[in-house]
Amino acid sequence: MLVYLRLLKESFGFAMNALRNNKLRTLLSLLGVTIGIFSIIAVLAAVDSLDRKIKKDIGSLDNSTVFFFKYCFGPTDVPDWKVEQFPDVTYEEYKFLKNNLTDVESVCFQLYAGRETIKYESKTVSSIAVIPCTYEFSDIEKLDFKEGRFFSEQESNSGSNNVVIGHEIVESLFEGVSPLGKEVRLYGQRFKVVGTLKKVGDRMVSFGSNPDHTIYPTVNRIRGLFGDNNQSFTPIVIIKPSKGIDVENLKAQISYKIRNFRGVKSGDIDNFFINFLKGATDMIDETIGFMNMVGWIIAGFSLLVGGFGIANIMFVSVKERTHLIGIQKSLGAKNRFILFQFLFEAIILCLIGGIIGLLMVWIIALILTNVLDFEFVLSAGNITLGTGLAVIIGLISGILPAISASKLDPVEAIRTGM
């Protein structure tokens, strides 16, 4: 064991000598490894960070949640012009599904209403997401209340003017005063605040809206103001299945009942889409997998160039130290000792290049996290992967030079070096 530790120390010394004595040559050779490690780890870290953010954003919903509405989450064989001719989901269909579906925990009707301005006395907050919905919304999405409550079934059905508002709206309009019972103005109408939400930070829930910047009025109040045919709103029915049920059977059940309700003829295609949240997450996973593959391809070329550079350095090192190798062998050094000496040296050189690449990723991650509203994370797994790749490139690049050095004849080596 002590022999190998001494061998590692000597190899480290040789690697440092190579850096000192042949700075330009060594740095140019290490550049390929540095760029390769930087490329793959930067891509993986960016993709992992994006994946973590997306999963965190949609983490409030069950993966089997169903979205029944006019559009499809992913690619579809139905042409866009045909989709635009599909009828919108209606409140009556929501009630029909609620009363006739089995194996579901909750059914909610929601309008995607875009962004509006909300006022309280002289204060105004713009670009607030408006999510008109029925009372079941709070059962499907995990909303944490700071004060008050969500509106009740009776309030939802009667179209009361009650609303629930997010944390940032409270901070902007009320400045430390409890908003419960206060009236805010939306669409030129007065709405009474019955609940406020805890701060959730950088997370989205429904269709890209962050609860911190969202107001939730009763859907029937908004329907009463604008009717059911307003093109500014996109109606959606959200269905939360019971745990453990077959989601494909549920999809077939929804399709059968809605086709009958709408009178779709046998042989005609569905004029609606039944989207599963899992389908959206699967599509995201496929995209992330493709991005990872592209990252590996780009990094592979850099690592290949870097590997050849390290191999070249090691062959040159073998030639320059031929005399020394002959002396070591004449003093009893075994082939294995010489082999490991050059292998360790190649690995150390690659590790230096890899560490530089990892440091570059870490610095860029810190800068991007501070500049952008996005947490760029360099995980321990990616650091380990980068280090492991450097070791593997060192082994592959150094094996042939190390073998050639270990097989040198001591007499010929001493004579050649003289």
N, C-alpha and C positions, 0 to 999 in steps of 0.2 A: 504493500500500500504506500509506504514512504517513497519507494522508487518512482511510482506513478505520480505522486505529488511533486517530487523533484523534477520529473519529466515535464509536468504541466507548467511548473515555474520556469524551466528552461525555454519551453515553447513560447510562453508569454514574453520572455525576454527577447527571443528571436523575432517575434511579431512586432514588438516595440522598436527593435533595431531596424526592421524593414520600413516602419513608418518614419523613423528619424533619418535614415540614410537615403531613402528613395521616396521622398515625400510625394512628389507629383505622380510618379508611377503608381504608388500604392493607393493614393487618394482617388485617382482615376479608376483604378480597379474596384475599390470599395464603393464607388459611386453607383455602380450597377446594383449592388446588393442593397445599398441605402435606398435608392429609388424604388426598387422592387418591394422591399419591406414597407416602405412608406406608402406605396400605391395600394397594396392589398389591405394593410391595416387601416389606412384612411378610409377606403371604400367600406370595409367591414364595419368600422366604428360608426361611419355615417349611416349605413343601412341599419345597424343594430339600434342606433339612437332613434332613427325614424320609426322602426318597428316598435320600439318600446313606447314611443309617444303615441302611435296609432292605437296600440293595444290598451294603453292607459286611457286614451280618449274614449274608446268604445267599451271600456271595462264596466260601465254602469249597466250595460245590457247583457242579458243572457245570450249565449252564442246561438241558441235555437229560436230567438225572437223572429217573428214573421212580420213583414211589411207588405200589406196588400194595397196596391194603388196602380196608377196608370202606367208608370214607367218601370223599366228594368234596371237593376243595379249594375249588371254586367253586359257583355255582348249578347245580342239576340239576332235571330234570323229574320225577325219582323222588321221591315224597312221603317225608317223614321217617319215618313209621311203617313204610314199606316198607324203607327203608334199615336201620332197626333190626332187621329180620328177616333181613338178609343174614348169612351165616356169616362168622366171623372168618378171616383168613388163617392158615394153619397152617405149622408147621415142615416138614411133608411137602411142601407146595406150594413152599416155598422150595427144598428139595432137588430137586424135580421141575424147577423153572424153571432152577436152576443147571446141571442135567445136560442140559437139552433146548433151552435158548435158544441161538441163534447171534447173532453180531454184538454181543456184550456183553463188557465188560471184567471186571465184577464183579457179583455178586449177594449181597446181605447180608440177614440176618433180624434184626429189631430189635423190642424191646418198648418201648412208651412207658409207663413205670412211675410217672409222677408224681414226687413229692418225698418224701424220707425223711430220717431222722436217722442220721448216721454217728458212730461213737465210736472213740477210741483211748486206751487206759488211762483216765485220769480226764477227758479232754477230749471235748467233744461239739460237733458242728456240725449245725444243723438246716436244713431246707428245701433239701436237696441233691438235684439232679436225678439220677435213676437211669436209665441207658440200657443195659439188657442187650442184647448184640448178638453176632453172630458175628465171626470174625476178619477178614472182608473189610471191615468198617466202616472200618478205617484206610486202606484203598485208595480208598474212595469219598469220605470226608471228609478234609480236609487238617488232620490233627492234628500239631502240632509238639511233639516230645518234648524235655524238659529232661533227664530221666534215664530209663534203662531202655528199655522196648519195649512194644509191644502184644502181646496173647496170641497164640500160634501156632495153626495149624490143628488140630493134635492136642489142644492145651489147650482150644480152642473146642469141638471135637466131643465130647471126654470130659467136658465140664462141670466143668473145674477151678475152684478157688476163687480164681483170679488176678483182680486188678482193676487198672485204670488210673485215676488220680485227677487232678483239675484243680488248677491253681496255688493258688487260694484255699483249697482243702481242705488242701493241704500246709502253707500258711502258718498256718492256724488250728490244725491238729492237731499239727504236728511242730516248728514254731518253729526252723527252721534245721538240724534234724537230717534226714539223708537217710531218706526213708520206704521205700526199696527193701528188700524182705524183711520189713518190719514187717507186723503183722496188724491190720486194722481190723474193727469189728463193724458189720454191716448186716443187717437183718431178724433180728437175734438170732444171726447166724452169723458165723464168722470168715472173713475174706478176706485174701489175701496181695497186697501191693502189688508189682507188677512194672514199673510205669512211671508217670512223672509228666509232665504237660504244661507247656509254656511258657505264660506269661501272655499272653492274647489281648486282655484289656480288654473294652470294651463291644461284644461281638459274640455273635450266636447262631449255632447250627449246626442241630441237629435239633429241630424242633417247639418252638422258643422256648427251648431250653436253652443257656446259656453254658458253654463247656468249662471255664472257671475254677471253676465251681460244680457240676461233674458228675463222677459216678463211673461207670465202665464195667465191669460184671462180665460174665462169659461168659453168654450167653443160656441155655445148657443147664443151667447151675448154678441159675439162677432157675426154669427150667421144672421142674427136679428138686424144688425146694422147694415150688412152688405149683401145678404141673400146667399143662395147656394151656387150661383153661376158667375161669381166674380173671378176673372182670369188672373187676378193678382195672388190668389191663394191656391195652393196644391193640397187637396184633401188626401189623407192617408189613414188607413186602419192598421193599428199595431196590435199584434196578438202574441200573448205570452203563453206558450204551451205548458201543460202540466209536466212535471219532471218524469223522465224515463219513457215518454211516449215516442212512437215512431213518427218522425217529422214528415216523412214521405207520405204516410197515411193521412196525416193532418193536411198536407198540401192537396192531396186528392180529394179530401172531404170539403175543403174550402172551394176548390175548383168546381166540384159537382154542384154545390149549393149555390154558388154565385152564377154559374151558367144557367141553372134553372130559374134563379131570381131575375136574371136579365133576359131570359128567353133566347139564349144563344142556341142556334140550330145545330143539330148533330152534323158533324163533319166540318163545321166552321171552327176557326182557331179561337182561342180565348182572347177576349178584348180587354184583358187586364193582365197584370203580372203579380205573382206571389213570390216575393223575395225573402230569402233567409239571411239573417245577419252573418251566418256561417259562410254563405256564398260570397259575401263581400270580403270577409276576412281571408277566405281561400284565395280570392283574386289578389288581395294585397300580398299574401304569402308568395304567390307565383311571381308577382312583380319584384318582390324583394329577392327571391331566388334568382331571377334573371339578372338583377343588378349585381348580386354576389358573383355570378358566373362571369359577367363582363369584367368585374374587378380582378378576378383570378386570371383571366386571359391577359389583361393589360400587365398585371404584375408578373405573370409568368415569363413574358418576353424580357422584362427588366432583370428578373432573377437569372434567366438564362445567360444574358450578357454578363451580369455580375459574376456568375459561376465561372464562365470562361476567363474573366479577368483574374479571379482568385487563382484558378488553375495555372494561368500564365505566370503569375507572381511566384507560385510554388515551384514551377519548373525552373524558373530563373534562380530561385533560392537554392534549389538542389544543385544546380551547376556552380553557383558561387561558393557553396559549402562542401563541394566534393572532397576537397583535401581534409576538411574537418571530419567528414563522415568516415573517410578512410582511417584517420587516427582513432576515432571512437571505436570502430570495428576492430582495429588492431589491438586495442586495449581490452577487448572482450565484450563490447556492446553487441547485443543480439539484434537480429533483423527486426524483431518485434519492437524493440526499443526505438530504433530509427523510424520505423513505420509510424508508431504512435507520436513520436516527436513532431513529425511533419503534419500528421493529421490534426493534432492539437493546435498546431500553429495556424492551419487553414481555418479551423473552427473559430479560433480566437479572432482572426482577421474578419471573418464573416459576422461574428458577434458584435464586433466594434461597429461595422457597417449597419447591422440591424438595430443596435441601440441608438445610433444617430437617427435612423429612420423613425424609430418609436418616439424619440424625443421631439422630432419635428411634428409628428401627429399630435402629441400631447400639448405642445405649445399652440398649434393651430386650434385644437379643441378648446383650450382655455380662451383664446381670442374670440372664436365664434360664439361660445357660450355667453361671453360678456357683451358682445356686440349685437347678436341676434336674440330674439325671443325663443330660443331653442336650446335645450340641454344636450350638448354634444358630449357623449360619454366614451372614454377609452377604458373598456372593461379589462379586468384581470385576465379573462379568457383570451382576449385579443392580444394582450401583452405576451401571454404564454405562447400563443400561436406564432407571433412574430419572432420570439426568441427561438422557438422550435424550428421554424423555417430557416433561420440563420444557421443553426447547428446542422440541419440537413444539407443545406447548400455547401457548408464547410466540409462535411463528410464526402459529398459527391465530388466537389471540386478538388479536394486534397488527396483522394484515394490513389489516383494514378501517379502523381508526383511522389507520394509517400511510398508506394510500392517500388517505383524505380529507384528511389534513394535506398530503400532497405535491401535491394538486390545488388547494389554496387559491390564489386570485388575490392577489398581493402587495399591490396597492393596497387591495383590499377588506379583506384581513387587517389591514393597518396601521390602516385607518379603523375597523374593528370593535373593535380592541384599544384605541383611544384613548378 
